[in-house]
Structure formats: structure tokens, C-alpha cells
């Protein structure tokens, strides 16, 4: 008997709220996909956004100290099908980055690639 009452309650609840559920579904489907964004914060080099969806991050966007290349971003979000490629001279052995923008960073790709500059 308890299972029957629970089923009836669920059916009534759905009947009362079907319009709200339909509206919520339409809103979720119509939301634009989140856009990836890579933006330099200006603390180690220039400030501003980089052009995507295949971001190239040159050594001049950061600072080199010995074999280390440092970059600082206010946003670093790379989506599916996008890439971020760090470039630098052959003397760079390590690329170190930080994100200072206060928002979670989303990297939904496996294409973050260190690459030698020509």
C-alpha cells in the first residue's frame, strides 16, 4: 500500500509541475555553449585575450628565468576540439603557468602541448 501511495504522489506532483519542467528543459537546451577563453593577466607580459580556438602562447607573453618560462593568466579555459600550444626558444626546459582570475579553470582537451619555436 505504501508503494501505491508514493506512486500516486509522484504522479500528482508531475501533473502539477509539468509546465515548469518543460520550461526548464527548453531553457537548458537553448543556453549557448560555454566559450573557451584564454586571457593574459599582464603581470608577466602583455595583458588581454588570445585568439582561439587554437591558442598559441608565445614566450613573449611571459618571462623567461634561466630554463623556466613563466606565464600568468586571468582566465585559462580550453574546450573540446580546441588547443593551447606553448612556444619558446630551445633554452626553455619548463613552462610554468598560473591562473589568477578567481574562477575555476576548465581544460576539456588533452592538447596542451609544449612545442619548440622555429
Buried (B, 14 or more C-beta within 10 A) or exposed (E): EEEEEEEEEEEEEEEEEEEEEEEEEEEEEEEEEEEBBBBBBEBBBEEEEBEBBEBBBBBEBBBBEEEEBBBBBBBBBBBEEBBBBBBBEEEBEEBEBEBEBEEEEBBEBEBBEEEEEE
